[in-house]
Amino acid sequence: MTFQPTVFIVDDDENARKSLCALVGSLGVRSESFSSAEEFLANYAAGRPGCLVTDICMMGMSGLDLQDRLAELGIELPVIVLTAFPRTRSTVRAMAAGAVTLLEKPYAEDELWDAIRRALTRDAAARAETRHRREIKERADLLSPAEWTVMQMIVQGQPNKIIAAKLNASIRTIEARRHEVFAKMGVESVAQLVRLAIEAQLVE
């Protein structure tokens, strides 16, 4: 199932939630609102694209605790933190945990929308990078064990002659395996192969 990018709004103030939903909707972006961090966690399906806008001070789990919980769960949803009571410690904690920004209530609508736009852009880029790495690993899974070994040695900068000697194989055999590695990985040069191996963390 493909989900539309969504701005997830978490605030225990109903009027604040309605105001945020109206702002996001006026800009043509989908939104969903929750009255607590606990409610959000109970309903969010991991992997859904978008970003999170959360107040800090709420009944139950705070917005900063929600941010920490998302990290514990491995959910890399960009977070925008709002607060009516800005404190240096809270700001430092939110930003250290990777928040896109922390905005003070009452916020300027343009300022919040700019933060949401940046958060959605960050999320889209991260998901594209994840898909790219997954595609590279899927190509690597097509390699035979012998081809995988040759790929590792190529990435390490070893020439065919050295690889052949280390594997006790003929140059022709190594050249054939090298050809298969390039074909299956979809590359035309060692530089391209090295780049893909590093991007997908295939280097042993």
Order of alpha helices (4+ residues) and beta strands (2+ residues): beta-alpha-beta-alpha-beta-alpha-beta-alpha-beta-alpha-alpha-alpha-alpha-alpha
